[in-house]
Amino acid sequence: MSEAVTRSGKTPVARPELLASLDPLLRTWLPRQRWFAGKGRPVSGFTTVSATELLPLTASPGPGLLHLLVRVDQDGAPGDTYQLLLGVRRTLPPYLAPALIGRPASGPLHGFTVYEGLHDPRLADLLLEALRTRARIGDLRFDRANGTEIGAGLVARVLGSEQSNSSLVYGDSFILKLFRRIVPGTNPDLELPLALAREGCGRVPPPTAWFVANDADDSAGSGDTALVLGVLQPFLKGATDGWELALRELARGADFTPEARALGRVTAEVHGALAHALPQVTLGRARITLLARDMAERLDATAQAVPALRPYAPGLRTAFDALGALGADGPPWTAQRIHGDLHLGQCLRSPDGEWSLIDFEGEPARPLAERRLPQPTVRDIAGILRSFDYAARSHRPWAPEWAADCRAAYCSGYAEVSGTDPRTEPVLLRAYETDKAVYEVLYEARHRPDWLAVPLSAAERLAAGPTGSRRP
């Protein structure tokens, strides 16, 4: 490993013909990956943003590891940049067969087999060692928090529930989240947990280590010169995510309201710590009016794309009209940094019953600048309330009372810590729930059409009208 840590990382992968030789392989492999955001649009080419040799290709008899940041051009225009970790071997062992990407027909990798490197325990161990030793390899910089220790010899495994990113678990000690779609700017999934760790908030696993790449041109004008590529955090052994737990308790007819209330308290604790750690802003009338307009525009665009939503659009629009009216006549609200994509799957309960919140990246489909804006805390709350509805709808028979009880318990728990019950702001809560349901309609229509009925049922309910008036 010492050789990899001290190498410049620049040869032979800096050769321009490398990407040309990988092009036909990536055109087939990339669109099949769960984290590839450009599905349904043809790939027209690739551009190398960064290429680093983490483990020499000439190492014998073991594998090599190439780290690539590749811009994927689609429809003839520059597209997203993705992080790839490519293992390279002469011959692929049978246990790595599912990770096969292909065999280049030409170029510097001709005669080698290229595969998804994360599935190779030796290559995964290399990443952990680089973090442990604060390595500098080519364009990549590995670092860790002061006072933290990373043990050696931890066996790596790829976490099966891959979403918009990929994760490696090392023994029972750490989990390394590798961001796939890379955008310039400060990544909130590192920024916010670091801020919470400084506040002493124990409800979010603190970052142990991370690695970044130099953003040489900063073409987005973000002002940042580092692209966050991965974050290592403590692994919560034996923890169950809130979605799995809710479905399990639903299936056996158990009362979930104590857990929902506890989760509400934890959400309020995290919101309180974020409000103390980072600046808050006031949303005046103009900002609230603009917020309502943006929600209405998303509704119009979604109704255009998903015809099944159109019957409910007029009723849903009243939620945003009511919010806009408050922007004209009501008092301002406070906005702060929040989780940004909170749902039951982003909540973990440990075996001793303690809840934690994870994955502070925000909705990956939204621009990074938007994800880092201060927002009303009710946006996170609406996400959890919608998640309870999803769980209830996935149960047969449908359990609307279960969802209603959990929603009420969650809001009550939140109020116990924050001093403010989200239900006392029904116009704001309805607007954010409606906006979330509209987002869900578009997502399900594109990715999981069998689930479309779930957000459509919420659209029908929310279109029926407000649940009450705003109380002081």
Secondary structure, DSSP 8 states (H G I E B T S, - for coil): -HHHHHS---TTTTSTHHHHHHHHHHHHHGGGSTT-TTTTS-EEEEEEEEEEEEE-TT-SSS-EEEEEEEEEEETTB---EEEEEEEEESS--GGGGGGEEE--SSSTTTT-EEEEGGG-HHHHHHHHHHHHTT-EETTEEEEE-TT----S---EEE-S---SEEEEEETTTEEEEEESEE-SS--HHHHHHHHHHHTT-TTS----EEEEEE-SS-TT--S--EEEEEEEEE--TT-EEHHHHHHHHHHTT---HHHHHHHHHHHHHHHHHHHHHS--EEE-HHHHHHHHHHHHHHHHHHHHH-GGGGGGHHHHHHHHHHHHHHHHHS--EEEB---SS--GGGEEE-TTS-EEE---S--TTS-HHHHTS-B-THHHHHHHHHHHHHHHHHSSS--HHHHHHHHHHHHHHHHHHHS--GGG-HHHHHHHHHHHHHHHHHHHHHH-GGGTHHHHHHHHHHHT--SS----
